[in-house]
Amino acid sequence: MGGKYICQYPSDEGIVCGGGTSKYGYCNWHVNKCHSKANYHRKKMDKMFRDGQTPEALEQALDKMLQQVKLSLESCP
């Protein structure tokens, strides 16, 4: 079952690396770059903005949830 994977890491010019890789989809040269904490958070924030989840919208949603919790606690005897 030995399959060959190809590194899909795109360069700044848009050229795909194309080297041999592990099951993670990146060669040893690029795997550390792709799994770094900064890159992870950048991609996570990019996805949030694409989905329309701006920090302000998330803050408003959390405030609304907090108000609901406060109201439910006030109604308890």
BASE-491648 format. One record per residue: chain; residue in one letter; residue number from 1; z, x, y of N, C-alpha, C in turn. Coordinates in nm, 2 decimals. Layout:
// BASE-491648
<pt ch="A" aa="a" i="NUM" n_up="Z" n_east="X" n_north="Y" ca_up="Z" ca_east="X" ca_north="Y" c_up="Z" c_east="X" c_north="Y"/>
...
This chain:
// BASE-491648
<pt ch="A" aa="m" i="1" n_up="0.00" n_east="0.08" n_north="-0.12" ca_up="0.00" ca_east="0.00" ca_north="0.00" c_up="0.00" c_east="0.09" c_north="0.12"/>
<pt ch="A" aa="g" i="2" n_up="-0.06" n_east="0.20" n_north="0.12" ca_up="-0.06" ca_east="0.29" ca_north="0.23" c_up="-0.16" c_east="0.25" c_north="0.34"/>
<pt ch="A" aa="g" i="3" n_up="-0.11" n_east="0.18" n_north="0.44" ca_up="-0.20" ca_east="0.14" ca_north="0.55" c_up="-0.20" c_east="0.23" c_north="0.66"/>
<pt ch="A" aa="k" i="4" n_up="-0.31" n_east="0.24" n_north="0.74" ca_up="-0.31" ca_east="0.33" ca_north="0.85" c_up="-0.30" c_east="0.25" c_north="0.98"/>
<pt ch="A" aa="y" i="5" n_up="-0.20" n_east="0.29" n_north="1.06" ca_up="-0.19" ca_east="0.22" ca_north="1.19" c_up="-0.24" c_east="0.31" c_north="1.30"/>
<pt ch="A" aa="i" i="6" n_up="-0.29" n_east="0.25" n_north="1.41" ca_up="-0.35" ca_east="0.32" ca_north="1.52" c_up="-0.26" c_east="0.30" c_north="1.64"/>
<pt ch="A" aa="c" i="7" n_up="-0.23" n_east="0.40" n_north="1.71" ca_up="-0.15" ca_east="0.39" ca_north="1.83" c_up="-0.23" c_east="0.31" c_north="1.94"/>
<pt ch="A" aa="q" i="8" n_up="-0.16" n_east="0.21" n_north="1.99" ca_up="-0.22" ca_east="0.12" ca_north="2.09" c_up="-0.17" c_east="0.15" c_north="2.23"/>
<pt ch="A" aa="y" i="9" n_up="-0.12" n_east="0.27" n_north="2.26" ca_up="-0.06" ca_east="0.30" ca_north="2.39" c_up="-0.18" c_east="0.32" c_north="2.49"/>
<pt ch="A" aa="p" i="10" n_up="-0.19" n_east="0.24" n_north="2.59" ca_up="-0.29" ca_east="0.26" ca_north="2.69" c_up="-0.26" c_east="0.36" c_north="2.80"/>
<pt ch="A" aa="s" i="11" n_up="-0.35" n_east="0.45" n_north="2.83" ca_up="-0.33" ca_east="0.54" ca_north="2.94" c_up="-0.35" c_east="0.48" c_north="3.08"/>
<pt ch="A" aa="d" i="12" n_up="-0.32" n_east="0.55" n_north="3.18" ca_up="-0.34" ca_east="0.50" ca_north="3.32" c_up="-0.49" c_east="0.46" c_north="3.34"/>
<pt ch="A" aa="e" i="13" n_up="-0.58" n_east="0.53" n_north="3.27" ca_up="-0.72" ca_east="0.50" ca_north="3.29" c_up="-0.77" c_east="0.38" c_north="3.20"/>
<pt ch="A" aa="g" i="14" n_up="-0.67" n_east="0.33" n_north="3.12" ca_up="-0.71" ca_east="0.22" ca_north="3.03" c_up="-0.76" c_east="0.26" c_north="2.89"/>
<pt ch="A" aa="i" i="15" n_up="-0.75" n_east="0.39" n_north="2.86" ca_up="-0.80" ca_east="0.44" ca_north="2.73" c_up="-0.69" c_east="0.43" c_north="2.63"/>
<pt ch="A" aa="v" i="16" n_up="-0.71" n_east="0.37" n_north="2.52" ca_up="-0.61" ca_east="0.36" ca_north="2.41" c_up="-0.60" c_east="0.50" c_north="2.34"/>
<pt ch="A" aa="c" i="17" n_up="-0.48" n_east="0.54" n_north="2.31" ca_up="-0.45" ca_east="0.67" ca_north="2.25" c_up="-0.53" c_east="0.68" c_north="2.12"/>
<pt ch="A" aa="g" i="18" n_up="-0.51" n_east="0.59" n_north="2.02" ca_up="-0.59" ca_east="0.59" ca_north="1.90" c_up="-0.54" c_east="0.68" c_north="1.79"/>
<pt ch="A" aa="g" i="19" n_up="-0.43" n_east="0.75" n_north="1.81" ca_up="-0.38" ca_east="0.84" ca_north="1.71" c_up="-0.31" c_east="0.77" c_north="1.60"/>
<pt ch="A" aa="g" i="20" n_up="-0.29" n_east="0.84" n_north="1.49" ca_up="-0.21" ca_east="0.78" ca_north="1.38" c_up="-0.07" c_east="0.75" c_north="1.42"/>
<pt ch="A" aa="t" i="21" n_up="-0.01" n_east="0.65" n_north="1.36" ca_up="0.12" ca_east="0.60" ca_north="1.40" c_up="0.20" c_east="0.54" c_north="1.29"/>
<pt ch="A" aa="s" i="22" n_up="0.32" n_east="0.52" n_north="1.32" ca_up="0.41" ca_east="0.45" ca_north="1.22" c_up="0.40" c_east="0.30" c_north="1.23"/>
<pt ch="A" aa="k" i="23" n_up="0.48" n_east="0.23" n_north="1.16" ca_up="0.47" ca_east="0.08" ca_north="1.17" c_up="0.51" c_east="0.02" c_north="1.30"/>
<pt ch="A" aa="y" i="24" n_up="0.56" n_east="0.10" n_north="1.39" ca_up="0.60" ca_east="0.05" ca_north="1.53" c_up="0.48" c_east="0.04" c_north="1.62"/>
<pt ch="A" aa="g" i="25" n_up="0.37" n_east="0.09" n_north="1.59" ca_up="0.25" ca_east="0.07" ca_north="1.67" c_up="0.22" c_east="0.18" c_north="1.77"/>
<pt ch="A" aa="y" i="26" n_up="0.31" n_east="0.29" n_north="1.77" ca_up="0.28" ca_east="0.40" ca_north="1.86" c_up="0.30" c_east="0.53" c_north="1.79"/>
<pt ch="A" aa="c" i="27" n_up="0.23" n_east="0.63" n_north="1.83" ca_up="0.24" ca_east="0.76" ca_north="1.77" c_up="0.37" c_east="0.83" c_north="1.81"/>
<pt ch="A" aa="n" i="28" n_up="0.41" n_east="0.94" n_north="1.75" ca_up="0.54" ca_east="1.00" ca_north="1.79" c_up="0.54" c_east="1.04" c_north="1.93"/>
<pt ch="A" aa="w" i="29" n_up="0.42" n_east="1.08" n_north="1.99" ca_up="0.42" ca_east="1.12" ca_north="2.13" c_up="0.45" c_east="1.01" c_north="2.22"/>
<pt ch="A" aa="h" i="30" n_up="0.41" n_east="0.88" n_north="2.19" ca_up="0.43" ca_east="0.77" ca_north="2.28" c_up="0.55" c_east="0.68" c_north="2.24"/>
<pt ch="A" aa="v" i="31" n_up="0.61" n_east="0.69" n_north="2.12" ca_up="0.71" ca_east="0.60" ca_north="2.08" c_up="0.84" c_east="0.61" c_north="2.17"/>
<pt ch="A" aa="n" i="32" n_up="0.88" n_east="0.73" n_north="2.21" ca_up="0.99" ca_east="0.75" ca_north="2.29" c_up="0.97" c_east="0.69" c_north="2.43"/>
<pt ch="A" aa="k" i="33" n_up="0.85" n_east="0.70" n_north="2.48" ca_up="0.82" ca_east="0.64" ca_north="2.61" c_up="0.82" c_east="0.49" c_north="2.61"/>
<pt ch="A" aa="c" i="34" n_up="0.78" n_east="0.43" n_north="2.50" ca_up="0.77" ca_east="0.29" ca_north="2.49" c_up="0.91" c_east="0.23" c_north="2.46"/>
<pt ch="A" aa="h" i="35" n_up="1.00" n_east="0.30" n_north="2.40" ca_up="1.13" ca_east="0.25" ca_north="2.37" c_up="1.24" c_east="0.29" c_north="2.46"/>
<pt ch="A" aa="s" i="36" n_up="1.20" n_east="0.35" n_north="2.57" ca_up="1.30" ca_east="0.40" ca_north="2.67" c_up="1.36" c_east="0.28" c_north="2.74"/>
<pt ch="A" aa="k" i="37" n_up="1.48" n_east="0.29" n_north="2.78" ca_up="1.55" ca_east="0.18" ca_north="2.84" c_up="1.48" c_east="0.14" c_north="2.97"/>
<pt ch="A" aa="a" i="38" n_up="1.44" n_east="0.23" n_north="3.05" ca_up="1.37" ca_east="0.19" ca_north="3.18" c_up="1.25" c_east="0.11" c_north="3.15"/>
<pt ch="A" aa="n" i="39" n_up="1.17" n_east="0.15" n_north="3.06" ca_up="1.04" ca_east="0.08" ca_north="3.03" c_up="1.08" c_east="-0.06" c_north="2.97"/>
<pt ch="A" aa="y" i="40" n_up="1.18" n_east="-0.07" n_north="2.89" ca_up="1.22" ca_east="-0.20" ca_north="2.83" c_up="1.26" c_east="-0.30" c_north="2.94"/>
<pt ch="A" aa="h" i="41" n_up="1.34" n_east="-0.25" n_north="3.04" ca_up="1.38" ca_east="-0.34" ca_north="3.14" c_up="1.27" c_east="-0.38" c_north="3.24"/>
<pt ch="A" aa="r" i="42" n_up="1.18" n_east="-0.28" n_north="3.26" ca_up="1.06" ca_east="-0.31" ca_north="3.34" c_up="0.98" c_east="-0.42" c_north="3.28"/>
<pt ch="A" aa="k" i="43" n_up="0.95" n_east="-0.41" n_north="3.15" ca_up="0.87" ca_east="-0.51" ca_north="3.08" c_up="0.94" c_east="-0.64" c_north="3.08"/>
<pt ch="A" aa="k" i="44" n_up="1.07" n_east="-0.64" n_north="3.06" ca_up="1.15" ca_east="-0.76" ca_north="3.06" c_up="1.14" c_east="-0.84" c_north="3.19"/>
<pt ch="A" aa="m" i="45" n_up="1.15" n_east="-0.76" n_north="3.30" ca_up="1.14" ca_east="-0.82" ca_north="3.43" c_up="1.00" c_east="-0.87" c_north="3.46"/>
<pt ch="A" aa="d" i="46" n_up="0.90" n_east="-0.79" n_north="3.42" ca_up="0.76" ca_east="-0.84" ca_north="3.44" c_up="0.74" c_east="-0.97" c_north="3.36"/>
<pt ch="A" aa="k" i="47" n_up="0.79" n_east="-0.99" n_north="3.24" ca_up="0.78" ca_east="-1.11" ca_north="3.17" c_up="0.85" c_east="-1.22" c_north="3.24"/>
<pt ch="A" aa="m" i="48" n_up="0.97" n_east="-1.20" n_north="3.30" ca_up="1.04" ca_east="-1.30" ca_north="3.37" c_up="0.96" c_east="-1.35" c_north="3.49"/>
<pt ch="A" aa="f" i="49" n_up="0.90" n_east="-1.26" n_north="3.56" ca_up="0.82" ca_east="-1.30" ca_north="3.68" c_up="0.70" c_east="-1.38" c_north="3.64"/>
<pt ch="A" aa="r" i="50" n_up="0.63" n_east="-1.33" n_north="3.53" ca_up="0.51" ca_east="-1.41" ca_north="3.48" c_up="0.55" c_east="-1.55" c_north="3.44"/>
<pt ch="A" aa="d" i="51" n_up="0.67" n_east="-1.57" n_north="3.38" ca_up="0.71" ca_east="-1.70" ca_north="3.34" c_up="0.77" c_east="-1.78" c_north="3.45"/>
<pt ch="A" aa="g" i="52" n_up="0.78" n_east="-1.72" n_north="3.57" ca_up="0.83" ca_east="-1.79" ca_north="3.69" c_up="0.98" c_east="-1.79" c_north="3.70"/>
<pt ch="A" aa="q" i="53" n_up="1.04" n_east="-1.70" n_north="3.63" ca_up="1.19" ca_east="-1.69" ca_north="3.63" c_up="1.23" c_east="-1.58" c_north="3.73"/>
<pt ch="A" aa="t" i="54" n_up="1.23" n_east="-1.61" n_north="3.85" ca_up="1.27" ca_east="-1.51" ca_north="3.95" c_up="1.42" c_east="-1.50" c_north="3.95"/>
<pt ch="A" aa="p" i="55" n_up="1.48" n_east="-1.39" n_north="4.00" ca_up="1.62" ca_east="-1.38" ca_north="4.01" c_up="1.69" c_east="-1.49" c_north="4.08"/>
<pt ch="A" aa="e" i="56" n_up="1.62" n_east="-1.54" n_north="4.19" ca_up="1.68" ca_east="-1.65" ca_north="4.26" c_up="1.69" c_east="-1.78" c_north="4.18"/>
<pt ch="A" aa="a" i="57" n_up="1.58" n_east="-1.81" n_north="4.10" ca_up="1.58" ca_east="-1.92" ca_north="4.02" c_up="1.69" c_east="-1.91" c_north="3.91"/>
<pt ch="A" aa="l" i="58" n_up="1.70" n_east="-1.80" n_north="3.85" ca_up="1.81" ca_east="-1.78" ca_north="3.75" c_up="1.95" c_east="-1.80" c_north="3.81"/>
<pt ch="A" aa="e" i="59" n_up="1.96" n_east="-1.75" n_north="3.93" ca_up="2.09" ca_east="-1.76" ca_north="4.00" c_up="2.12" c_east="-1.91" c_north="4.03"/>
<pt ch="A" aa="q" i="60" n_up="2.02" n_east="-1.99" n_north="4.07" ca_up="2.04" ca_east="-2.13" ca_north="4.09" c_up="2.07" c_east="-2.20" c_north="3.96"/>
<pt ch="A" aa="a" i="61" n_up="2.01" n_east="-2.16" n_north="3.85" ca_up="2.04" ca_east="-2.23" ca_north="3.72" c_up="2.18" c_east="-2.20" c_north="3.68"/>
<pt ch="A" aa="l" i="62" n_up="2.23" n_east="-2.07" n_north="3.70" ca_up="2.36" ca_east="-2.04" ca_north="3.66" c_up="2.46" c_east="-2.11" c_north="3.75"/>
<pt ch="A" aa="d" i="63" n_up="2.44" n_east="-2.13" n_north="3.88" ca_up="2.52" ca_east="-2.20" ca_north="3.97" c_up="2.53" c_east="-2.35" c_north="3.93"/>
<pt ch="A" aa="k" i="64" n_up="2.42" n_east="-2.41" n_north="3.89" ca_up="2.42" ca_east="-2.54" ca_north="3.84" c_up="2.50" c_east="-2.56" c_north="3.72"/>
<pt ch="A" aa="m" i="65" n_up="2.49" n_east="-2.47" n_north="3.62" ca_up="2.57" ca_east="-2.47" ca_north="3.50" c_up="2.72" c_east="-2.46" c_north="3.53"/>
<pt ch="A" aa="l" i="66" n_up="2.75" n_east="-2.37" n_north="3.62" ca_up="2.89" ca_east="-2.35" ca_north="3.66" c_up="2.95" c_east="-2.48" c_north="3.72"/>
<pt ch="A" aa="q" i="67" n_up="2.87" n_east="-2.54" n_north="3.81" ca_up="2.92" ca_east="-2.67" ca_north="3.87" c_up="2.94" c_east="-2.77" c_north="3.76"/>
<pt ch="A" aa="q" i="68" n_up="2.86" n_east="-2.78" n_north="3.66" ca_up="2.87" ca_east="-2.88" ca_north="3.55" c_up="3.00" c_east="-2.85" c_north="3.47"/>
<pt ch="A" aa="v" i="69" n_up="3.03" n_east="-2.72" n_north="3.45" ca_up="3.15" ca_east="-2.69" ca_north="3.37" c_up="3.27" c_east="-2.72" c_north="3.46"/>
<pt ch="A" aa="k" i="70" n_up="3.27" n_east="-2.69" n_north="3.59" ca_up="3.38" ca_east="-2.73" ca_north="3.67" c_up="3.41" c_east="-2.88" c_north="3.67"/>
<pt ch="A" aa="l" i="71" n_up="3.30" n_east="-2.96" n_north="3.68" ca_up="3.32" ca_east="-3.10" ca_north="3.68" c_up="3.37" c_east="-3.15" c_north="3.55"/>
<pt ch="A" aa="s" i="72" n_up="3.33" n_east="-3.09" n_north="3.44" ca_up="3.38" ca_east="-3.14" ca_north="3.31" c_up="3.53" c_east="-3.10" c_north="3.29"/>
<pt ch="A" aa="l" i="73" n_up="3.57" n_east="-2.98" n_north="3.35" ca_up="3.71" ca_east="-2.94" ca_north="3.34" c_up="3.80" c_east="-3.03" c_north="3.43"/>
<pt ch="A" aa="e" i="74" n_up="3.74" n_east="-3.07" n_north="3.54" ca_up="3.82" ca_east="-3.16" ca_north="3.63" c_up="3.84" c_east="-3.29" c_north="3.57"/>
<pt ch="A" aa="s" i="75" n_up="3.75" n_east="-3.34" n_north="3.49" ca_up="3.76" ca_east="-3.47" ca_north="3.43" c_up="3.85" c_east="-3.48" c_north="3.31"/>
<pt ch="A" aa="c" i="76" n_up="3.89" n_east="-3.36" n_north="3.26" ca_up="3.98" ca_east="-3.36" ca_north="3.15" c_up="4.12" c_east="-3.38" c_north="3.20"/>
<pt ch="A" aa="p" i="77" n_up="4.21" n_east="-3.45" n_north="3.12" ca_up="4.35" ca_east="-3.48" ca_north="3.16" c_up="4.43" c_east="-3.36" c_north="3.15"/>
